[in-house]
Amino acid sequence: MGELAELEAWIAVVDACIRPIAERPVDLTDPDWVRRMREGPQPLDEAGVRPEAEAALRHVLSLYTVGDEDLRADLRALLDRHRSFRWATTLPFEPTPQGFRQCLLRMSVDDQGADTRDMMVTLNGLCEQARDAGVDIRPLLLDVAALSSDVDKYGMGSTRDILLRAAAREPSGLW
């Protein structure tokens, strides 16, 4: 079994553990639903798979950084197949150039996830946090844009286009 197949098997197990949580209905008629979501356990903790999920994500990002375009496309497709994993697994933002780059790589491999607008909102917040921490974000946006997909999945531009537009909008970077 190749490295990518082993990684997919690992992610599939984590995805299966998280899926019931990710697909659990939310009672939007409950006036406390937002508070309950915020104060409840994080999905990875509730499923008991945080260390495995974070290690798998770090491995995905490591391969994504050094891989060629075909491998990066395979990794994007892998996360698209395992949407619960993609939804629940995050990395904390570290206010450093490397921390910002890791978050951008995560956005790149997610390839807009299920909604481009969510990606743009997240990107704006991430850029603001990095800027506030003194990180020169433009070169990092350009670097990760070069690794990103140029497929316009939802009619709002490709991930590469979105990152390039954010770099062009510097110093504000906001939409």
C-alpha positions as CSV (number, residue, x, y, z in Angstrom):
1,M,0.0,0.0,0.0
2,G,1.4,3.4,-1.0
3,E,1.8,6.4,1.3
4,L,-1.3,8.1,-0.1
5,A,-3.4,5.0,0.3
6,E,-2.2,4.6,3.9
7,L,-3.0,8.2,4.6
8,E,-6.5,7.9,3.1
9,A,-7.1,4.8,5.3
10,W,-6.0,6.7,8.3
11,I,-8.2,9.7,7.4
12,A,-11.2,7.4,6.6
13,V,-11.1,6.0,10.1
14,V,-11.1,9.5,11.7
15,D,-13.8,10.6,9.3
16,A,-16.0,7.7,10.3
17,C,-15.6,8.6,14.0
18,I,-16.5,12.2,13.4
19,R,-19.3,11.8,10.8
20,P,-22.1,11.1,13.4
21,I,-21.2,14.4,15.1
22,A,-20.8,16.3,11.9
23,E,-24.2,15.1,10.6
24,R,-26.1,15.4,13.9
25,P,-29.1,17.7,13.5
26,V,-29.0,21.1,15.2
27,D,-32.3,22.3,16.6
28,L,-32.4,25.8,15.3
29,T,-35.7,26.5,17.2
30,D,-33.8,26.1,20.5
31,P,-32.9,29.7,21.6
32,D,-29.7,28.3,23.2
33,W,-28.4,26.4,20.2
34,V,-25.5,28.7,19.5
35,R,-24.4,28.7,23.1
36,R,-24.7,24.9,23.3
37,M,-22.5,24.6,20.2
38,R,-19.9,26.9,21.5
39,E,-19.8,25.5,25.0
40,G,-20.1,21.8,24.1
41,P,-17.0,19.6,23.4
42,Q,-15.2,20.1,20.2
43,P,-16.0,17.3,17.7
44,L,-12.5,15.8,17.7
45,D,-12.6,15.7,21.5
46,E,-16.1,14.3,21.6
47,A,-15.0,11.5,19.1
48,G,-11.8,11.0,21.0
49,V,-9.6,11.3,17.9
50,R,-7.9,14.7,18.2
51,P,-4.3,13.4,18.3
52,E,-4.9,11.1,15.3
53,A,-6.8,13.8,13.3
54,E,-4.2,16.5,13.9
55,A,-1.3,14.2,13.0
56,A,-3.1,13.1,9.8
57,L,-3.7,16.8,8.9
58,R,0.0,17.7,9.5
59,H,1.0,14.8,7.3
60,V,-1.4,16.0,4.6
61,L,0.1,19.5,4.7
62,S,3.6,18.1,4.7
63,L,2.9,16.1,1.5
64,Y,1.0,19.1,0.0
65,T,4.0,21.4,0.5
66,V,6.6,19.1,-1.2
67,G,4.3,17.3,-3.7
68,D,3.8,18.1,-7.4
69,E,0.5,19.3,-8.8
70,D,-0.8,15.8,-9.2
71,L,-0.2,14.9,-5.6
72,R,-1.7,18.2,-4.4
73,A,-4.8,17.5,-6.6
74,D,-5.0,14.0,-5.0
75,L,-4.8,15.5,-1.5
76,R,-7.5,18.0,-2.3
77,A,-9.7,15.2,-3.6
78,L,-8.9,13.1,-0.5
79,L,-10.3,15.9,1.8
80,D,-13.2,16.4,-0.5
81,R,-14.1,12.7,0.0
82,H,-13.7,12.9,3.7
83,R,-15.8,16.0,4.5
84,S,-16.3,15.3,8.2
85,F,-12.5,15.1,8.7
86,R,-12.2,18.4,6.7
87,W,-14.9,20.1,8.7
88,A,-13.6,19.1,12.2
89,T,-9.9,19.0,11.9
90,T,-8.1,22.4,12.4
91,L,-4.8,23.7,13.4
92,P,-4.5,26.5,15.9
93,F,-3.2,29.8,14.5
94,E,0.4,30.5,15.6
95,P,1.1,34.3,15.1
96,T,4.3,33.6,13.1
97,P,5.0,33.5,9.4
98,Q,5.2,29.7,9.5
99,G,1.9,29.5,11.5
100,F,0.2,31.8,8.9
101,R,1.6,29.7,6.1
102,Q,0.3,26.5,7.7
103,C,-3.2,28.0,7.9
104,L,-3.0,29.1,4.3
105,L,-1.8,25.6,3.2
106,R,-4.8,24.2,5.0
107,M,-7.1,26.6,3.1
108,S,-5.4,25.6,-0.1
109,V,-5.8,21.8,0.4
110,D,-9.4,22.4,1.5
111,D,-9.9,24.1,-1.9
112,Q,-12.8,26.3,-0.7
113,G,-14.5,23.4,1.1
114,A,-18.3,23.5,0.7
115,D,-18.6,27.3,0.4
116,T,-16.3,29.9,-1.1
117,R,-17.8,32.6,1.1
118,D,-16.8,30.8,4.3
119,M,-13.2,30.5,2.9
120,M,-13.2,34.3,2.2
121,V,-14.4,35.2,5.7
122,T,-11.9,32.8,7.3
123,L,-9.1,34.3,5.0
124,N,-10.0,37.8,6.0
125,G,-9.8,37.0,9.7
126,L,-6.6,35.0,9.3
127,C,-4.9,37.9,7.4
128,E,-6.0,40.3,10.1
129,Q,-4.6,38.2,12.9
130,A,-1.3,37.7,11.0
131,R,-1.0,41.4,10.2
132,D,-1.7,42.3,13.9
133,A,1.1,39.9,14.8
134,G,3.5,41.7,12.5
135,V,3.6,39.0,9.8
136,D,4.4,40.2,6.3
137,I,1.5,38.3,4.7
138,R,1.8,39.2,1.0
139,P,4.8,36.9,0.1
140,L,3.1,34.0,2.0
141,L,-0.2,34.5,0.2
142,L,1.7,34.5,-3.2
143,D,3.7,31.4,-2.1
144,V,0.6,29.4,-1.2
145,A,-1.3,30.7,-4.2
146,A,1.3,29.1,-6.4
147,L,0.5,25.7,-4.9
148,S,-3.3,26.1,-5.0
149,S,-5.9,24.9,-7.5
150,D,-6.8,27.1,-10.4
151,V,-10.3,25.5,-10.8
152,D,-13.2,27.8,-10.2
153,K,-15.4,25.4,-8.2
154,Y,-18.3,27.7,-7.3
155,G,-18.2,30.7,-9.7
156,M,-16.3,33.0,-7.4
157,G,-12.8,32.3,-8.6
158,S,-10.3,29.5,-7.9
159,T,-8.5,29.2,-4.6
160,R,-5.4,30.5,-6.4
161,D,-7.3,33.5,-7.7
162,I,-8.7,34.3,-4.2
163,L,-5.3,34.1,-2.6
164,L,-3.8,36.3,-5.4
165,R,-6.6,38.8,-4.9
166,A,-5.9,39.0,-1.2
167,A,-2.2,39.5,-1.9
168,A,-3.0,42.3,-4.3
169,R,-5.2,44.0,-1.7
170,E,-2.4,44.4,0.7
171,P,-1.9,46.1,3.1
172,S,-5.6,45.7,4.0
173,G,-6.1,42.3,2.3
174,L,-9.8,42.5,3.1
175,W,-12.6,42.0,0.6
